[in-house]
Amino acid sequence: MFEPLLNDEEAAALLGIHPKTLQRMARKGEIPAYRVRRSWKYRASELDNWLRSRAHSQRQSAAFCVESLKGVP
């Protein structure tokens, strides 16, 4: 199925971050992005999956920290 690509402003608004921050993350490979000529493009579904995976890993890290503190006075 065809999914339109988002530009920096649209993707940044979706994530709630500044477009320049998003561009920097794209350059570093920290976020799923595609270079199209001189601009970055993003798929909303990939950004959603990326956000969900980060939230899931952060919950697991927090749970691990809580478990490791059990029994510590």
PQR file with spaces between the fields and no chain letter, atoms N, CA, C, O and H, PARSE charges and radii, in Angstrom:
ATOM       1  N    MET     1       0.834   -1.180    0.000 -0.4000 1.5000
ATOM       2  CA   MET     1       0.000    0.000    0.000 -0.0000 2.0000
ATOM       3  C    MET     1       0.881    1.246    0.000  0.5500 1.7000
ATOM       4  O    MET     1       1.887    1.294    0.708 -0.5500 1.4000
ATOM       5  N    PHE     2       0.519    2.228   -0.768 -0.4000 1.5000
ATOM       6  CA   PHE     2       1.259    3.478   -0.864 -0.0000 2.0000
ATOM       7  C    PHE     2       1.014    4.337    0.369  0.5500 1.7000
ATOM       8  O    PHE     2      -0.123    4.526    0.798 -0.5500 1.4000
ATOM       9  H    PHE     2      -0.298    2.190   -1.343  0.4000 1.0000
ATOM      10  N    GLU     3       2.093    4.847    0.921 -0.4000 1.5000
ATOM      11  CA   GLU     3       1.992    5.747    2.067 -0.0000 2.0000
ATOM      12  C    GLU     3       2.732    7.038    1.731  0.5500 1.7000
ATOM      13  O    GLU     3       3.930    7.006    1.452 -0.5500 1.4000
ATOM      14  H    GLU     3       3.017    4.694    0.572  0.4000 1.0000
ATOM      15  N    PRO     4       2.039    8.167    1.752 -0.5600 1.5000
ATOM      16  CA   PRO     4       2.714    9.426    1.451  0.2800 2.0000
ATOM      17  C    PRO     4       3.842    9.693    2.445  0.5500 1.7000
ATOM      18  O    PRO     4       3.755    9.322    3.616 -0.5500 1.4000
ATOM      19  N    LEU     5       4.887   10.334    1.965 -0.4000 1.5000
ATOM      20  CA   LEU     5       6.007   10.683    2.826 -0.0000 2.0000
ATOM      21  C    LEU     5       5.770   12.048    3.455  0.5500 1.7000
ATOM      22  O    LEU     5       5.219   12.949    2.822 -0.5500 1.4000
ATOM      23  H    LEU     5       4.957   10.635    1.014  0.4000 1.0000
ATOM      24  N    LEU     6       6.189   12.189    4.698 -0.4000 1.5000
ATOM      25  CA   LEU     6       6.067   13.453    5.415 -0.0000 2.0000
ATOM      26  C    LEU     6       7.344   14.257    5.253  0.5500 1.7000
ATOM      27  O    LEU     6       8.429   13.689    5.126 -0.5500 1.4000
ATOM      28  H    LEU     6       6.636   11.457    5.212  0.4000 1.0000
ATOM      29  N    ASN     7       7.219   15.582    5.257 -0.4000 1.5000
ATOM      30  CA   ASN     7       8.414   16.427    5.248 -0.0000 2.0000
ATOM      31  C    ASN     7       8.852   16.680    6.693  0.5500 1.7000
ATOM      32  O    ASN     7       8.232   16.182    7.633 -0.5500 1.4000
ATOM      33  H    ASN     7       6.338   16.043    5.360  0.4000 1.0000
ATOM      34  N    ASP     8       9.913   17.450    6.860 -0.4000 1.5000
ATOM      35  CA   ASP     8      10.454   17.709    8.203 -0.0000 2.0000
ATOM      36  C    ASP     8       9.421   18.325    9.141  0.5500 1.7000
ATOM      37  O    ASP     8       9.280   17.898   10.287 -0.5500 1.4000
ATOM      38  H    ASP     8      10.416   17.855    6.097  0.4000 1.0000
ATOM      39  N    GLU     9       8.711   19.319    8.656 -0.4000 1.5000
ATOM      40  CA   GLU     9       7.750   20.021    9.509 -0.0000 2.0000
ATOM      41  C    GLU     9       6.608   19.110    9.939  0.5500 1.7000
ATOM      42  O    GLU     9       6.205   19.125   11.102 -0.5500 1.4000
ATOM      43  H    GLU     9       8.826   19.666    7.725  0.4000 1.0000
ATOM      44  N    GLU    10       6.086   18.321    9.010 -0.4000 1.5000
ATOM      45  CA   GLU    10       4.973   17.417    9.323 -0.0000 2.0000
ATOM      46  C    GLU    10       5.414   16.336   10.305  0.5500 1.7000
ATOM      47  O    GLU    10       4.713   16.056   11.278 -0.5500 1.4000
ATOM      48  H    GLU    10       6.413   18.309    8.065  0.4000 1.0000
ATOM      49  N    ALA    11       6.561   15.734   10.055 -0.4000 1.5000
ATOM      50  CA   ALA    11       7.056   14.669   10.932 -0.0000 2.0000
ATOM      51  C    ALA    11       7.413   15.214   12.309  0.5500 1.7000
ATOM      52  O    ALA    11       7.129   14.576   13.323 -0.5500 1.4000
ATOM      53  H    ALA    11       7.130   15.961    9.265  0.4000 1.0000
ATOM      54  N    ALA    12       8.030   16.385   12.351 -0.4000 1.5000
ATOM      55  CA   ALA    12       8.396   16.991   13.633 -0.0000 2.0000
ATOM      56  C    ALA    12       7.148   17.314   14.452  0.5500 1.7000
ATOM      57  O    ALA    12       7.131   17.107   15.665 -0.5500 1.4000
ATOM      58  H    ALA    12       8.261   16.904   11.528  0.4000 1.0000
ATOM      59  N    ALA    13       6.108   17.819   13.796 -0.4000 1.5000
ATOM      60  CA   ALA    13       4.850   18.115   14.496 -0.0000 2.0000
ATOM      61  C    ALA    13       4.234   16.830   15.047  0.5500 1.7000
ATOM      62  O    ALA    13       3.695   16.819   16.153 -0.5500 1.4000
ATOM      63  H    ALA    13       6.122   17.987   12.810  0.4000 1.0000
ATOM      64  N    LEU    14       4.315   15.761   14.282 -0.4000 1.5000
ATOM      65  CA   LEU    14       3.787   14.474   14.723 -0.0000 2.0000
ATOM      66  C    LEU    14       4.507   13.976   15.981  0.5500 1.7000
ATOM      67  O    LEU    14       3.884   13.410   16.879 -0.5500 1.4000
ATOM      68  H    LEU    14       4.753   15.769   13.383  0.4000 1.0000
ATOM      69  N    LEU    15       5.828   14.195   16.032 -0.4000 1.5000
ATOM      70  CA   LEU    15       6.633   13.738   17.158 -0.0000 2.0000
ATOM      71  C    LEU    15       6.721   14.758   18.288  0.5500 1.7000
ATOM      72  O    LEU    15       7.150   14.430   19.394 -0.5500 1.4000
ATOM      73  H    LEU    15       6.334   14.655   15.302  0.4000 1.0000
ATOM      74  N    GLY    16       6.315   15.997   18.007 -0.4000 1.5000
ATOM      75  CA   GLY    16       6.375   17.029   19.037 -0.0000 2.0000
ATOM      76  C    GLY    16       7.782   17.546   19.283  0.5500 1.7000
ATOM      77  O    GLY    16       8.116   17.923   20.406 -0.5500 1.4000
ATOM      78  H    GLY    16       5.966   16.264   17.109  0.4000 1.0000
ATOM      79  N    ILE    17       8.619   17.568   18.232 -0.4000 1.5000
ATOM      80  CA   ILE    17       9.975   18.079   18.353 -0.0000 2.0000
ATOM      81  C    ILE    17      10.221   19.132   17.277  0.5500 1.7000
ATOM      82  O    ILE    17       9.414   19.288   16.360 -0.5500 1.4000
ATOM      83  H    ILE    17       8.347   17.262   17.320  0.4000 1.0000
ATOM      84  N    HIS    18      11.315   19.842   17.386 -0.4000 1.5000
ATOM      85  CA   HIS    18      11.663   20.876   16.415 -0.0000 2.0000
ATOM      86  C    HIS    18      12.173   20.219   15.125  0.5500 1.7000
ATOM      87  O    HIS    18      12.870   19.207   15.192 -0.5500 1.4000
ATOM      88  H    HIS    18      11.971   19.716   18.131  0.4000 1.0000
ATOM      89  N    PRO    19      11.840   20.771   13.961 -0.5600 1.5000
ATOM      90  CA   PRO    19      12.305   20.190   12.692  0.2800 2.0000
ATOM      91  C    PRO    19      13.830   20.038   12.594  0.5500 1.7000
ATOM      92  O    PRO    19      14.316   19.070   12.008 -0.5500 1.4000
ATOM      93  N    LYS    20      14.577   20.974   13.156 -0.4000 1.5000
ATOM      94  CA   LYS    20      16.049   20.868   13.114 -0.0000 2.0000
ATOM      95  C    LYS    20      16.529   19.681   13.948  0.5500 1.7000
ATOM      96  O    LYS    20      17.489   19.007   13.572 -0.5500 1.4000
ATOM      97  H    LYS    20      14.182   21.760   13.632  0.4000 1.0000
ATOM      98  N    THR    21      15.875   19.424   15.067 -0.4000 1.5000
ATOM      99  CA   THR    21      16.215   18.261   15.889 -0.0000 2.0000
ATOM     100  C    THR    21      15.947   16.981   15.109  0.5500 1.7000
ATOM     101  O    THR    21      16.747   16.046   15.142 -0.5500 1.4000
ATOM     102  H    THR    21      15.096   19.971   15.373  0.4000 1.0000
ATOM     103  N    LEU    22      14.832   16.945   14.415 -0.4000 1.5000
ATOM     104  CA   LEU    22      14.478   15.789   13.603 -0.0000 2.0000
ATOM     105  C    LEU    22      15.508   15.568   12.492  0.5500 1.7000
ATOM     106  O    LEU    22      15.929   14.436   12.249 -0.5500 1.4000
ATOM     107  H    LEU    22      14.182   17.705   14.389  0.4000 1.0000
ATOM     108  N    GLN    23      15.908   16.642   11.822 -0.4000 1.5000
ATOM     109  CA   GLN    23      16.915   16.535   10.759 -0.0000 2.0000
ATOM     110  C    GLN    23      18.232   15.999   11.306  0.5500 1.7000
ATOM     111  O    GLN    23      18.872   15.155   10.678 -0.5500 1.4000
ATOM     112  H    GLN    23      15.566   17.560   12.018  0.4000 1.0000
ATOM     113  N    ARG    24      18.635   16.484   12.467 -0.4000 1.5000
ATOM     114  CA   ARG    24      19.882   16.009   13.084 -0.0000 2.0000
ATOM     115  C    ARG    24      19.785   14.509   13.406  0.5500 1.7000
ATOM     116  O    ARG    24      20.736   13.760   13.182 -0.5500 1.4000
ATOM     117  H    ARG    24      18.116   17.170   12.977  0.4000 1.0000
ATOM     118  N    MET    25      18.647   14.083   13.925 -0.4000 1.5000
ATOM     119  CA   MET    25      18.449   12.670   14.235 -0.0000 2.0000
ATOM     120  C    MET    25      18.486   11.829   12.964  0.5500 1.7000
ATOM     121  O    MET    25      19.027   10.723   12.965 -0.5500 1.4000
ATOM     122  H    MET    25      17.875   14.691   14.108  0.4000 1.0000
ATOM     123  N    ALA    26      17.915   12.349   11.882 -0.4000 1.5000
ATOM     124  CA   ALA    26      17.915   11.633   10.600 -0.0000 2.0000
ATOM     125  C    ALA    26      19.352   11.487   10.084  0.5500 1.7000
ATOM     126  O    ALA    26      19.748   10.407    9.644 -0.5500 1.4000
ATOM     127  H    ALA    26      17.475   13.247   11.881  0.4000 1.0000
ATOM     128  N    ARG    27      20.122   12.565   10.140 -0.4000 1.5000
ATOM     129  CA   ARG    27      21.526   12.510    9.679 -0.0000 2.0000
ATOM     130  C    ARG    27      22.333   11.481   10.451  0.5500 1.7000
ATOM     131  O    ARG    27      23.184   10.797    9.883 -0.5500 1.4000
ATOM     132  H    ARG    27      19.801   13.441   10.497  0.4000 1.0000
ATOM     133  N    LYS    28      22.066   11.370   11.752 -0.4000 1.5000
ATOM     134  CA   LYS    28      22.801   10.434   12.610 -0.0000 2.0000
ATOM     135  C    LYS    28      22.272    9.004   12.505  0.5500 1.7000
ATOM     136  O    LYS    28      22.868    8.077   13.054 -0.5500 1.4000
ATOM     137  H    LYS    28      21.374   11.926   12.214  0.4000 1.0000
ATOM     138  N    GLY    29      21.157    8.825   11.802 -0.4000 1.5000
ATOM     139  CA   GLY    29      20.572    7.490   11.671 -0.0000 2.0000
ATOM     140  C    GLY    29      19.817    7.044   12.908  0.5500 1.7000
ATOM     141  O    GLY    29      19.592    5.850   13.103 -0.5500 1.4000
ATOM     142  H    GLY    29      20.673    9.577   11.356  0.4000 1.0000
ATOM     143  N    GLU    30      19.426    7.989   13.740 -0.4000 1.5000
ATOM     144  CA   GLU    30      18.731    7.672   14.983 -0.0000 2.0000
ATOM     145  C    GLU    30      17.232    7.468   14.798  0.5500 1.7000
ATOM     146  O    GLU    30      16.548    6.978   15.697 -0.5500 1.4000
ATOM     147  H    GLU    30      19.609    8.959   13.582  0.4000 1.0000
ATOM     148  N    ILE    31      16.728    7.846   13.630 -0.4000 1.5000
ATOM     149  CA   ILE    31      15.299    7.790   13.368 -0.0000 2.0000
ATOM     150  C    ILE    31      15.094    7.309   11.929  0.5500 1.7000
ATOM     151  O    ILE    31      15.907    7.639   11.066 -0.5500 1.4000
ATOM     152  H    ILE    31      17.284    8.244   12.900  0.4000 1.0000
ATOM     153  N    PRO    32      14.051    6.553   11.644 -0.5600 1.5000
ATOM     154  CA   PRO    32      13.843    6.098   10.260  0.2800 2.0000
ATOM     155  C    PRO    32      13.530    7.264    9.328  0.5500 1.7000
ATOM     156  O    PRO    32      12.551    7.984    9.527 -0.5500 1.4000
ATOM     157  N    ALA    33      14.366    7.443    8.313 -0.4000 1.5000
ATOM     158  CA   ALA    33      14.209    8.575    7.389 -0.0000 2.0000
ATOM     159  C    ALA    33      14.804    8.214    6.036  0.5500 1.7000
ATOM     160  O    ALA    33      15.625    7.304    5.922 -0.5500 1.4000
ATOM     161  H    ALA    33      15.161    6.859    8.151  0.4000 1.0000
ATOM     162  N    TYR    34      14.379    8.937    5.028 -0.4000 1.5000
ATOM     163  CA   TYR    34      14.862    8.735    3.661 -0.0000 2.0000
ATOM     164  C    TYR    34      15.370   10.053    3.109  0.5500 1.7000
ATOM     165  O    TYR    34      14.713   11.086    3.235 -0.5500 1.4000
ATOM     166  H    TYR    34      13.712    9.677    5.122  0.4000 1.0000
ATOM     167  N    ARG    35      16.523   10.008    2.508 -0.4000 1.5000
ATOM     168  CA   ARG    35      17.071   11.202    1.866 -0.0000 2.0000
ATOM     169  C    ARG    35      16.534   11.260    0.444  0.5500 1.7000
ATOM     170  O    ARG    35      16.789   10.351   -0.346 -0.5500 1.4000
ATOM     171  H    ARG    35      17.056    9.168    2.406  0.4000 1.0000
ATOM     172  N    VAL    36      15.802   12.302    0.105 -0.4000 1.5000
ATOM     173  CA   VAL    36      15.253   12.500   -1.226 -0.0000 2.0000
ATOM     174  C    VAL    36      15.800   13.836   -1.722  0.5500 1.7000
ATOM     175  O    VAL    36      15.400   14.911   -1.274 -0.5500 1.4000
ATOM     176  H    VAL    36      15.595   13.041    0.747  0.4000 1.0000
ATOM     177  N    ARG    37      16.729   13.721   -2.662 -0.4000 1.5000
ATOM     178  CA   ARG    37      17.470   14.891   -3.149 -0.0000 2.0000
ATOM     179  C    ARG    37      18.130   15.598   -1.973  0.5500 1.7000
ATOM     180  O    ARG    37      19.043   15.041   -1.365 -0.5500 1.4000
ATOM     181  H    ARG    37      17.054   12.848   -3.026  0.4000 1.0000
ATOM     182  N    ARG    38      17.702   16.784   -1.643 -0.4000 1.5000
ATOM     183  CA   ARG    38      18.363   17.537   -0.575 -0.0000 2.0000
ATOM     184  C    ARG    38      17.527   17.626    0.698  0.5500 1.7000
ATOM     185  O    ARG    38      17.837   18.425    1.582 -0.5500 1.4000
ATOM     186  H    ARG    38      16.960   17.236   -2.137  0.4000 1.0000
ATOM     187  N    SER    39      16.479   16.824    0.802 -0.4000 1.5000
ATOM     188  CA   SER    39      15.624   16.887    1.991 -0.0000 2.0000
ATOM     189  C    SER    39      15.388   15.500    2.561  0.5500 1.7000
ATOM     190  O    SER    39      15.616   14.492    1.893 -0.5500 1.4000
ATOM     191  H    SER    39      16.228   16.176    0.083  0.4000 1.0000
ATOM     192  N    TRP    40      14.937   15.463    3.784 -0.4000 1.5000
ATOM     193  CA   TRP    40      14.595   14.217    4.460 -0.0000 2.0000
ATOM     194  C    TRP    40      13.097   14.001    4.370  0.5500 1.7000
ATOM     195  O    TRP    40      12.316   14.951    4.432 -0.5500 1.4000
ATOM     196  H    TRP    40      14.752   16.283    4.327  0.4000 1.0000
ATOM     197  N    LYS    41      12.702   12.745    4.223 -0.4000 1.5000
ATOM     198  CA   LYS    41      11.290   12.361    4.185 -0.0000 2.0000
ATOM     199  C    LYS    41      11.077   11.234    5.183  0.5500 1.7000
ATOM     200  O    LYS    41      12.001   10.481    5.491 -0.5500 1.4000
ATOM     201  H    LYS    41      13.336   11.973    4.173  0.4000 1.0000
ATOM     202  N    TYR    42       9.867   11.124    5.680 -0.4000 1.5000
ATOM     203  CA   TYR    42       9.557   10.181    6.757 -0.0000 2.0000
ATOM     204  C    TYR    42       8.214    9.520    6.486  0.5500 1.7000
ATOM     205  O    TYR    42       7.318   10.130    5.902 -0.5500 1.4000
ATOM     206  H    TYR    42       9.117   11.735    5.431  0.4000 1.0000
ATOM     207  N    ARG    43       8.081    8.272    6.913 -0.4000 1.5000
ATOM     208  CA   ARG    43       6.805    7.566    6.856 -0.0000 2.0000
ATOM     209  C    ARG    43       6.193    7.599    8.252  0.5500 1.7000
ATOM     210  O    ARG    43       6.851    7.246    9.231 -0.5500 1.4000
ATOM     211  H    ARG    43       8.809    7.777    7.388  0.4000 1.0000
ATOM     212  N    ALA    44       4.947    8.018    8.340 -0.4000 1.5000
ATOM     213  CA   ALA    44       4.273    8.114    9.634 -0.0000 2.0000
ATOM     214  C    ALA    44       4.238    6.755   10.337  0.5500 1.7000
ATOM     215  O    ALA    44       4.418    6.687   11.552 -0.5500 1.4000
ATOM     216  H    ALA    44       4.413    8.305    7.545  0.4000 1.0000
ATOM     217  N    SER    45       4.011    5.684    9.593 -0.4000 1.5000
ATOM     218  CA   SER    45       3.947    4.350   10.210 -0.0000 2.0000
ATOM     219  C    SER    45       5.296    3.945   10.807  0.5500 1.7000
ATOM     220  O    SER    45       5.337    3.316   11.864 -0.5500 1.4000
ATOM     221  H    SER    45       3.865    5.739    8.605  0.4000 1.0000
ATOM     222  N    GLU    46       6.390    4.297   10.146 -0.4000 1.5000
ATOM     223  CA   GLU    46       7.714    3.968   10.672 -0.0000 2.0000
ATOM     224  C    GLU    46       8.048    4.809   11.905  0.5500 1.7000
ATOM     225  O    GLU    46       8.682    4.324   12.842 -0.5500 1.4000
ATOM     226  H    GLU    46       6.357    4.808    9.287  0.4000 1.0000
ATOM     227  N    LEU    47       7.620    6.067   11.897 -0.4000 1.5000
ATOM     228  CA   LEU    47       7.830    6.914   13.071 -0.0000 2.0000
ATOM     229  C    LEU    47       7.022    6.384   14.251  0.5500 1.7000
ATOM     230  O    LEU    47       7.497    6.390   15.386 -0.5500 1.4000
ATOM     231  H    LEU    47       7.105    6.461   11.135  0.4000 1.0000
ATOM     232  N    ASP    48       5.801    5.926   13.981 -0.4000 1.5000
ATOM     233  CA   ASP    48       4.963    5.354   15.031 -0.0000 2.0000
ATOM     234  C    ASP    48       5.623    4.103   15.615  0.5500 1.7000
ATOM     235  O    ASP    48       5.686    3.949   16.835 -0.5500 1.4000
ATOM     236  H    ASP    48       5.416    5.920   13.058  0.4000 1.0000
ATOM     237  N    ASN    49       6.110    3.218   14.758 -0.4000 1.5000
ATOM     238  CA   ASN    49       6.789    2.012   15.230 -0.0000 2.0000
ATOM     239  C    ASN    49       8.043    2.362   16.019  0.5500 1.7000
ATOM     240  O    ASN    49       8.336    1.731   17.035 -0.5500 1.4000
ATOM     241  H    ASN    49       6.058    3.343   13.767  0.4000 1.0000
ATOM     242  N    TRP    50       8.780    3.357   15.559 -0.4000 1.5000
ATOM     243  CA   TRP    50      10.003    3.794   16.243 -0.0000 2.0000
ATOM     244  C    TRP    50       9.665    4.314   17.644  0.5500 1.7000
ATOM     245  O    TRP    50      10.337    3.976   18.619 -0.5500 1.4000
ATOM     246  H    TRP    50       8.542    3.869   14.734  0.4000 1.0000
ATOM     247  N    LEU    51       8.622    5.135   17.732 -0.4000 1.5000
ATOM     248  CA   LEU    51       8.205    5.668   19.033 -0.0000 2.0000
ATOM     249  C    LEU    51       7.762    4.550   19.970  0.5500 1.7000
ATOM     250  O    LEU    51       8.127    4.530   21.146 -0.5500 1.4000
ATOM     251  H    LEU    51       8.077    5.410   16.940  0.4000 1.0000
ATOM     252  N    ARG    52       6.969    3.619   19.435 -0.4000 1.5000
ATOM     253  CA   ARG    52       6.485    2.506   20.264 -0.0000 2.0000
ATOM     254  C    ARG    52       7.637    1.636   20.766  0.5500 1.7000
ATOM     255  O    ARG    52       7.625    1.199   21.917 -0.5500 1.4000
ATOM     256  H    ARG    52       6.672    3.635   18.481  0.4000 1.0000
ATOM     257  N    SER    53       8.618    1.386   19.922 -0.4000 1.5000
ATOM     258  CA   SER    53       9.748    0.550   20.342 -0.0000 2.0000
ATOM     259  C    SER    53      10.582    1.262   21.403  0.5500 1.7000
ATOM     260  O    SER    53      11.084    0.621   22.326 -0.5500 1.4000
ATOM     261  H    SER    53       8.628    1.742   18.987  0.4000 1.0000
ATOM     262  N    ARG    54      10.735    2.575   21.280 -0.4000 1.5000
ATOM     263  CA   ARG    54      11.469    3.339   22.291 -0.0000 2.0000
ATOM     264  C    ARG    54      10.718    3.342   23.613  0.5500 1.7000
ATOM     265  O    ARG    54      11.325    3.184   24.673 -0.5500 1.4000
ATOM     266  H    ARG    54      10.327    3.096   20.530  0.4000 1.0000
ATOM     267  N    ALA    55       9.418    3.518   23.561 -0.4000 1.5000
ATOM     268  CA   ALA    55       8.614    3.527   24.782 -0.0000 2.0000
ATOM     269  C    ALA    55       8.663    2.160   25.450  0.5500 1.7000
ATOM     270  O    ALA    55       8.750    2.067   26.674 -0.5500 1.4000
ATOM     271  H    ALA    55       8.925    3.646   22.701  0.4000 1.0000
ATOM     272  N    HIS    56       8.608    1.098   24.648 -0.4000 1.5000
ATOM     273  CA   HIS    56       8.662   -0.261   25.179 -0.0000 2.0000
ATOM     274  C    HIS    56      10.015   -0.522   25.837  0.5500 1.7000
ATOM     275  O    HIS    56      10.065   -1.081   26.933 -0.5500 1.4000
ATOM     276  H    HIS    56       8.537    1.174   23.653  0.4000 1.0000
ATOM     277  N    SER    57      11.111   -0.130   25.190 -0.4000 1.5000
ATOM     278  CA   SER    57      12.439   -0.379   25.749 -0.0000 2.0000
ATOM     279  C    SER    57      12.662    0.457   27.006  0.5500 1.7000
ATOM     280  O    SER    57      13.348    0.005   27.923 -0.5500 1.4000
ATOM     281  H    SER    57      11.071    0.324   24.300  0.4000 1.0000
ATOM     282  N    GLN    58      12.104    1.655   27.071 -0.4000 1.5000
ATOM     283  CA   GLN    58      12.245    2.483   28.269 -0.0000 2.0000
ATOM     284  C    GLN    58      11.477    1.890   29.433  0.5500 1.7000
ATOM     285  O    GLN    58      11.934    1.952   30.575 -0.5500 1.4000
ATOM     286  H    GLN    58      11.547    2.023   26.327  0.4000 1.0000
ATOM     287  N    ARG    59      10.298    1.306   29.153 -0.4000 1.5000
ATOM     288  CA   ARG    59       9.528    0.647   30.217 -0.0000 2.0000
ATOM     289  C    ARG    59      10.288   -0.561   30.738  0.5500 1.7000
ATOM     290  O    ARG    59      10.311   -0.807   31.944 -0.5500 1.4000
ATOM     291  H    ARG    59       9.927    1.255   28.226  0.4000 1.0000
ATOM     292  N    GLN    60      10.920   -1.327   29.829 -0.4000 1.5000
ATOM     293  CA   GLN    60      11.688   -2.485   30.250 -0.0000 2.0000
ATOM     294  C    GLN    60      12.880   -2.058   31.089  0.5500 1.7000
ATOM     295  O    GLN    60      13.184   -2.703   32.092 -0.5500 1.4000
ATOM     296  H    GLN    60      10.901   -1.127   28.850  0.4000 1.0000
ATOM     297  N    SER    61      13.561   -0.987   30.704 -0.4000 1.5000
ATOM     298  CA   SER    61      14.703   -0.488   31.466 -0.0000 2.0000
ATOM     299  C    SER    61      14.270   -0.043   32.850  0.5500 1.7000
ATOM     300  O    SER    61      14.952   -0.324   33.836 -0.5500 1.4000
ATOM     301  H    SER    61      13.314   -0.463   29.889  0.4000 1.0000
ATOM     302  N    ALA    62      13.137    0.652   32.933 -0.4000 1.5000
ATOM     303  CA   ALA    62      12.633    1.109   34.218 -0.0000 2.0000
ATOM     304  C    ALA    62      12.261   -0.079   35.093  0.5500 1.7000
ATOM     305  O    ALA    62      12.544   -0.077   36.291 -0.5500 1.4000
ATOM     306  H    ALA    62      12.583    0.880   32.132  0.4000 1.0000
ATOM     307  N    ALA    63      11.635   -1.088   34.514 -0.4000 1.5000
ATOM     308  CA   ALA    63      11.260   -2.280   35.278 -0.0000 2.0000
ATOM     309  C    ALA    63      12.506   -2.995   35.790  0.5500 1.7000
ATOM     310  O    ALA    63      12.521   -3.481   36.920 -0.5500 1.4000
ATOM     311  H    ALA    63      11.405   -1.090   33.540  0.4000 1.0000
ATOM     312  N    PHE    64      13.551   -3.063   34.966 -0.4000 1.5000
ATOM     313  CA   PHE    64      14.797   -3.697   35.379 -0.0000 2.0000
ATOM     314  C    PHE    64      15.401   -2.941   36.550  0.5500 1.7000
ATOM     315  O    PHE    64      15.873   -3.565   37.501 -0.5500 1.4000
ATOM     316  H    PHE    64      13.539   -2.668   34.047  0.4000 1.0000
ATOM     317  N    CYS    65      15.398   -1.623   36.509 -0.4000 1.5000
ATOM     318  CA   CYS    65      15.953   -0.814   37.595 -0.0000 2.0000
ATOM     319  C    CYS    65      15.187   -1.042   38.885  0.5500 1.7000
ATOM     320  O    CYS    65      15.792   -1.163   39.950 -0.5500 1.4000
ATOM     321  H    CYS    65      15.015   -1.116   35.737  0.4000 1.0000
ATOM     322  N    VAL    66      13.870   -1.101   38.807 -0.4000 1.5000
ATOM     323  CA   VAL    66      13.048   -1.330   39.986 -0.0000 2.0000
ATOM     324  C    VAL    66      13.342   -2.712   40.562  0.5500 1.7000
ATOM     325  O    VAL    66      13.499   -2.862   41.774 -0.5500 1.4000
ATOM     326  H    VAL    66      13.378   -1.002   37.942  0.4000 1.0000
ATOM     327  N    GLU    67      13.416   -3.728   39.691 -0.4000 1.5000
ATOM     328  CA   GLU    67      13.705   -5.085   40.153 -0.0000 2.0000
ATOM     329  C    GLU    67      15.085   -5.168   40.802  0.5500 1.7000
ATOM     330  O    GLU    67      15.251   -5.860   41.807 -0.5500 1.4000
ATOM     331  H    GLU    67      13.289   -3.607   38.707  0.4000 1.0000
ATOM     332  N    SER    68      16.072   -4.477   40.246 -0.4000 1.5000
ATOM     333  CA   SER    68      17.419   -4.559   40.788 -0.0000 2.0000
ATOM     334  C    SER    68      17.533   -3.832   42.130  0.5500 1.7000
ATOM     335  O    SER    68      18.453   -4.103   42.901 -0.5500 1.4000
ATOM     336  H    SER    68      15.937   -3.915   39.431  0.4000 1.0000
ATOM     337  N    LEU    69      16.600   -2.906   42.419 -0.4000 1.5000
ATOM     338  CA   LEU    69      16.635   -2.173   43.696 -0.0000 2.0000
ATOM     339  C    LEU    69      15.908   -2.912   44.808  0.5500 1.7000
ATOM     340  O    LEU    69      16.055   -2.557   45.978 -0.5500 1.4000
ATOM     341  H    LEU    69      15.852   -2.685   41.793  0.4000 1.0000
ATOM     342  N    LYS    70      15.132   -3.926   44.471 -0.4000 1.5000
ATOM     343  CA   LYS    70      14.416   -4.681   45.504 -0.0000 2.0000
ATOM     344  C    LYS    70      15.421   -5.338   46.427  0.5500 1.7000
ATOM     345  O    LYS    70      16.396   -5.942   45.981 -0.5500 1.4000
ATOM     346  H    LYS    70      15.013   -4.214   43.521  0.4000 1.0000
ATOM     347  N    GLY    71      15.178   -5.216   47.684 -0.4000 1.5000
ATOM     348  CA   GLY    71      16.070   -5.807   48.672 -0.0000 2.0000
ATOM     349  C    GLY    71      17.235   -4.910   49.047  0.5500 1.7000
ATOM     350  O    GLY    71      18.037   -5.264   49.910 -0.5500 1.4000
ATOM     351  H    GLY    71      14.385   -4.725   48.047  0.4000 1.0000
ATOM     352  N    VAL    72      17.338   -3.751   48.407 -0.4000 1.5000
ATOM     353  CA   VAL    72      18.394   -2.790   48.772 -0.0000 2.0000
ATOM     354  C    VAL    72      17.839   -1.870   49.825  0.5500 1.7000
ATOM     355  O    VAL    72      16.795   -1.252   49.618 -0.5500 1.4000
ATOM     356  H    VAL    72      16.686   -3.464   47.706  0.4000 1.0000
ATOM     357  N    PRO    73      18.525   -1.763   50.976 -0.5600 1.5000
ATOM     358  CA   PRO    73      17.997   -0.915   52.062  0.2800 2.0000
ATOM     359  C    PRO    73      18.000    0.556   51.712  0.5500 1.7000
ATOM     360  O    PRO    73      17.586    1.385   52.523 -0.5500 1.4000
